[in-house]
Amino acid sequence: MNVIYKLSIALLEQLISIPSFSGEEQKTADVIDQFLIKHNVHTIKKYNNVWAYNKYFDPEKPIILLNSHHDTVKPNPQYTRDPFLPFTEGGKLYGLGSNDAGGPLVSLIGTFLHFFDRQDLSYNLCLASTAEEETSGERGIKCILNDLMPISCAIVGEPTNMQIAIAEKGSMVLDCVSTGRAGHAARTEGDNAIYKAIKDINWFSSYPFPIEEGQPAPVKMTVTQIKAGIQHNIVPGECSFTVDIRFDHSYTQKEILNTIANHTFCDTTVRPNVMTPSAIDILHPLVQAGLTLGCKTYLSPTSSDQGWLDMPSIKMGPGESARSHMANEYIYLEEISEGIKTYIDLLEAITLS
């Protein structure tokens, strides 16, 4: 266990030191590939996705997928540390991607190595280190699902404080355009597109989708980008903005879009790759094994590659979701140690029919 932990930390430090923005993860994919090969694991690679199976793979047994991603967002401007310099202080390992999702990724890799040459497993393991999660890209996990052996269930590694997300919201992005009429700012001319956009933005920020009393909000809409104007003295004729939408099974994509169309005046375009919400039965062996270990379950407000999977899955990993994408991102070393231990205990406890 101690050897696995040290190997995992060393790998994480190496991954942090290499920029791996979504779509640009070739170098980290190579590092993961070579790390596994060094430990006698036969790997398969497609684009920047790397996967492998346990040594004594038995086609008669079910397969559990261990998945996490090695791409990152770009560091935000508020960083005061070098985002690519792994630095440990006060029990924290700092660096871009340390928490999301480097910690969960190396913990799953360490867990996979722990079980790799076991001959007595009642299931097979498939480890998949995947790309383009942060952008829901076409060359991420989606492009390898048909290449994998049939999967029975999955553990998706994301920072959840080792709680078990038994459901997570889907994700949809809208590009919106409010159209006015350009004119001179000094005279009463034109129709200001910014003012028109503000009315719709206010609606997006405050509209409550109806739901049963006491239940979590089923849809969360957040305006995250806005652009308008070409010069200080010209009334803008167009204002564009982006809306990030997270939703659960209470409303379909069509119902959400119809509600938006009935309440706003802007033109909306849905970006490709809408991610559907996911959920797993509380009685599933993955969940039940976690509950026997004292793990807590919750409903996740965020989205992940779990949304692309068509088999039962849980989202679970060391680290804290609130640290993801923050400046000076970090993860506690102890969280990784506990993460590996809990993953191992979970897989020891599970029984698949």
C-alpha positions in Angstrom: 0.0 0.0 0.0 2.8 2.4 0.9 4.6 1.7 -2.3 1.5 2.2 -4.3 0.9 5.6 -2.6 4.5 6.8 -3.3 4.2 5.8 -6.9 0.9 7.6 -7.2 2.2 10.8 -5.7 5.3 10.7 -8.0 3.1 10.2 -11.0 0.8 13.1 -10.0 3.7 15.4 -9.6 4.9 14.5 -13.0 1.5 15.1 -14.5 1.1 18.5 -12.8 4.4 19.6 -14.4 3.1 19.0 -17.9 0.5 21.4 -19.4 -2.4 19.2 -20.5 -5.3 21.5 -21.6 -8.2 19.7 -23.2 -7.2 18.7 -26.7 -3.6 19.1 -25.9 -2.9 16.1 -23.6 -0.5 14.1 -25.7 2.4 14.5 -23.3 0.5 13.4 -20.2 -1.1 10.5 -22.2 2.5 9.4 -23.0 3.5 9.7 -19.4 0.6 7.6 -18.2 1.2 5.1 -21.0 4.9 4.7 -20.1 4.1 4.5 -16.4 1.8 1.5 -16.9 4.2 -0.2 -19.3 7.0 0.2 -16.8 4.8 -1.8 -14.3 4.3 -4.6 -16.9 0.8 -3.5 -17.9 -0.2 -3.9 -21.6 -1.8 -0.7 -22.7 -4.1 0.4 -25.6 -4.0 3.9 -26.8 -6.4 6.0 -29.0 -5.7 9.7 -29.5 -4.9 10.8 -25.9 -6.8 8.1 -24.2 -5.0 5.2 -22.5 -6.6 2.0 -21.2 -5.7 -1.4 -19.9 -7.1 -4.6 -18.4 -6.0 -6.7 -15.4 -3.4 -9.3 -16.1 -5.6 -12.4 -15.6 -8.5 -11.1 -17.6 -11.4 -13.7 -17.8 -14.0 -13.1 -20.5 -16.5 -15.0 -18.4 -16.4 -12.4 -15.6 -18.0 -8.9 -15.5 -15.9 -5.8 -16.0 -15.6 -2.8 -13.7 -14.4 0.3 -15.4 -12.1 2.6 -13.5 -12.1 6.0 -15.3 -10.8 9.5 -14.7 -9.3 12.2 -16.9 -5.9 13.8 -17.3 -6.8 17.0 -19.1 -7.2 20.3 -17.3 -8.7 23.7 -17.7 -6.4 26.6 -18.3 -5.1 28.3 -15.1 -7.2 31.3 -14.1 -5.4 34.7 -13.8 -5.6 34.7 -10.0 -2.8 32.1 -9.6 0.0 33.3 -7.4 2.0 30.1 -7.8 3.4 28.5 -10.9 0.5 26.2 -11.9 2.9 23.7 -13.5 5.3 23.5 -10.5 4.2 20.7 -8.1 4.9 22.0 -4.6 4.1 20.4 -1.3 3.5 22.5 1.8 1.5 21.8 4.9 0.4 18.4 3.7 -1.0 19.9 0.5 0.2 19.2 -3.1 -0.3 22.4 -5.2 -0.6 22.5 -9.0 -3.0 22.7 -11.8 -5.0 19.5 -12.1 -3.9 18.2 -8.7 -7.5 18.1 -7.4 -9.4 17.9 -10.7 -8.8 15.2 -11.5 -5.2 14.3 -10.9 -5.7 13.0 -7.4 -8.6 10.8 -8.3 -6.8 9.6 -11.5 -3.6 8.5 -9.8 -5.6 7.0 -6.9 -7.5 4.8 -9.5 -4.2 4.0 -11.3 -2.7 2.9 -7.9 -5.8 0.9 -7.1 -5.6 -0.8 -10.5 -1.9 -1.7 -9.9 -2.9 -3.2 -6.5 -5.3 -5.6 -8.2 -3.5 -6.0 -11.5 -1.9 -9.5 -11.0 -4.5 -10.9 -8.6 -5.8 -14.2 -9.9 -8.7 -14.6 -7.4 -10.9 -11.6 -8.6 -14.6 -12.3 -9.2 -14.5 -9.6 -11.9 -12.2 -7.9 -14.4 -10.9 -4.4 -14.2 -10.5 -1.9 -17.0 -8.5 1.2 -16.3 -9.2 4.1 -18.6 -7.3 7.4 -18.4 -9.1 9.7 -20.7 -8.9 13.1 -22.4 -11.0 16.1 -23.2 -13.3 15.8 -20.2 -13.2 19.5 -19.4 -14.6 20.4 -22.9 -16.7 17.3 -23.5 -14.6 16.8 -26.6 -15.1 14.3 -29.4 -11.7 12.6 -28.7 -12.4 11.9 -25.0 -14.0 8.9 -23.4 -16.9 9.0 -26.0 -14.6 7.9 -28.8 -13.3 4.8 -27.0 -16.6 3.4 -25.6 -17.1 1.1 -28.6 -13.5 -0.1 -28.3 -13.8 -1.2 -24.7 -14.9 -4.7 -23.7 -18.5 -4.7 -22.5 -18.6 -2.9 -19.2 -20.9 -4.0 -16.3 -20.5 -0.9 -14.1 -18.1 2.0 -13.6 -16.3 4.1 -11.0 -15.7 7.6 -12.3 -12.9 9.4 -10.5 -13.7 13.0 -9.6 -13.1 15.0 -6.4 -16.1 14.1 -4.1 -14.4 13.8 -0.7 -14.8 10.0 -1.3 -18.6 10.4 -1.0 -20.6 8.5 -3.6 -22.4 10.5 -6.2 -25.4 8.3 -7.1 -26.7 10.9 -9.5 -25.3 13.9 -11.3 -26.9 16.6 -13.5 -26.7 16.8 -17.2 -25.1 19.7 -19.0 -26.2 21.9 -21.9 -24.6 25.1 -23.2 -26.6 27.8 -25.1 -25.2 30.5 -27.3 -27.6 33.4 -27.3 -27.9 36.5 -29.4 -30.0 39.6 -28.7 -30.5 41.7 -31.8 -31.2 45.5 -31.8 -30.3 48.3 -34.2 -27.0 50.2 -34.3 -27.0 54.0 -33.9 -25.1 57.0 -32.6 -24.8 57.0 -28.8 -25.1 60.8 -28.6 -28.5 60.9 -30.2 -31.7 59.0 -29.6 -31.0 56.4 -32.3 -30.8 52.7 -32.6 -32.2 50.0 -30.4 -29.6 49.0 -27.8 -29.0 45.2 -27.9 -27.3 45.2 -24.5 -30.5 46.5 -22.9 -32.5 43.8 -24.6 -30.0 41.1 -23.5 -30.1 42.3 -19.9 -33.9 41.5 -19.7 -33.2 38.0 -20.9 -30.2 37.6 -18.7 -32.2 38.7 -15.6 -34.7 36.0 -16.5 -32.0 33.3 -16.8 -30.7 34.3 -13.4 -34.0 34.2 -11.6 -36.4 31.8 -13.2 -37.3 28.8 -10.9 -38.3 25.6 -12.8 -41.2 24.2 -10.8 -40.5 21.1 -8.7 -42.0 19.3 -5.7 -41.5 21.1 -2.4 -38.3 20.1 -0.5 -36.6 18.8 -3.6 -33.3 20.2 -5.1 -33.6 22.7 -7.9 -34.0 20.6 -11.1 -32.4 23.2 -13.4 -29.7 25.7 -12.8 -29.0 28.3 -15.5 -25.9 30.6 -15.3 -24.8 33.3 -17.7 -21.1 32.8 -18.0 -19.9 35.0 -21.0 -21.1 38.2 -22.7 -19.9 40.2 -25.6 -21.2 43.4 -27.3 -20.2 46.7 -28.8 -17.4 47.8 -31.1 -16.9 51.4 -30.0 -17.9 53.7 -27.1 -20.1 56.0 -29.2 -22.0 53.4 -31.1 -25.2 51.8 -29.8 -24.6 48.1 -30.2 -26.9 46.3 -32.6 -26.0 42.9 -31.3 -25.2 41.4 -27.9 -24.2 37.7 -27.5 -24.0 35.7 -24.3 -23.5 32.1 -23.2 -25.6 30.2 -20.7 -24.4 27.1 -18.8 -27.4 24.9 -17.9 -27.3 21.9 -15.5 -30.4 19.8 -15.2 -31.7 16.5 -13.7 -34.2 14.0 -14.8 -37.1 16.2 -13.8 -37.0 18.1 -17.1 -36.0 16.9 -20.6 -33.8 19.0 -22.9 -36.9 19.8 -25.0 -38.9 21.0 -22.1 -36.1 23.3 -20.9 -35.7 24.8 -24.4 -39.4 25.3 -24.8 -39.6 27.1 -21.4 -36.7 29.4 -22.5 -38.3 30.1 -25.9 -41.5 31.1 -24.2 -39.9 33.5 -21.8 -37.0 35.2 -23.7 -36.6 37.1 -26.9 -33.0 36.2 -27.9 -32.1 33.7 -30.5 -30.6 30.6 -29.0 -28.3 27.8 -30.4 -27.6 24.7 -28.5 -24.0 23.6 -28.6 -23.3 20.0 -29.6 -22.6 17.3 -27.1 -25.4 17.8 -24.6 -24.6 15.6 -21.6 -27.5 13.7 -20.1 -28.1 13.4 -16.4 -27.2 10.1 -14.8 -28.3 8.0 -11.8 -27.7 4.6 -10.3 -30.0 2.4 -8.2 -29.2 2.7 -4.5 -29.4 -1.1 -4.4 -26.6 -1.6 -7.0 -23.7 -3.6 -5.6 -21.3 -0.6 -6.2 -23.4 1.6 -3.9 -24.1 -1.1 -1.4 -20.4 -1.9 -1.1 -19.7 1.8 -0.4 -22.4 2.0 2.2 -20.9 -1.0 4.1 -17.7 1.1 4.3 -19.5 4.0 5.8 -19.4 6.2 2.6 -22.1 8.7 2.2 -24.2 9.2 -0.9 -25.3 12.5 -2.5 -26.7 14.0 -5.6 -24.0 15.9 -7.6 -24.7 19.3 -9.0 -21.8 19.0 -11.4 -21.3 17.0 -14.6 -18.5 14.6 -15.7 -17.7 11.9 -18.2 -20.2 9.8 -16.2 -22.8 11.5 -18.5 -21.5 9.6 -21.5 -21.7 6.1 -19.9 -24.6 3.8 -20.7 -23.9 1.5 -17.8 -24.5 1.9 -14.0 -21.8 4.1 -12.5 -20.9 6.1 -9.5 -18.7 9.2 -9.2 -16.3 9.1 -6.4 -12.8 10.3 -5.6 -10.4 12.1 -3.3 -10.3 15.9 -3.2 -13.1 18.5 -3.0 -15.2 19.7 -5.9 -15.1 23.3 -4.7 -11.3 23.4 -5.4 -11.7 22.5 -9.0 -10.7 25.3 -11.4 -9.7 27.6 -8.4 -6.5 29.5 -8.3 -3.6 27.7 -6.6 -5.4 24.4 -6.8 -4.3 21.7 -4.4 -5.1 18.4 -2.9 -4.1 17.0 0.5 -1.7 14.1 0.3 -3.7 12.3 3.0 -6.7 12.5 0.7 -4.9 10.5 -1.9 -3.8 7.9 0.6 -7.3 7.6 1.9 -8.7 7.5 -1.6 -6.5 4.6 -2.6 -7.4 2.7 0.6 -11.2 3.3 0.1 -11.1 2.4 -3.6 -9.4 -0.9 -2.6 -11.8 -1.6 0.2 -14.7 -0.9 -2.1 -13.5 -3.3 -4.7 -12.8 -5.9 -2.1 -16.3 -5.6 -0.8 -18.2 -5.6 -4.0 -20.0 -8.7 -5.3 -21.3 -8.7 -8.9 -23.6 -11.4 -10.1 
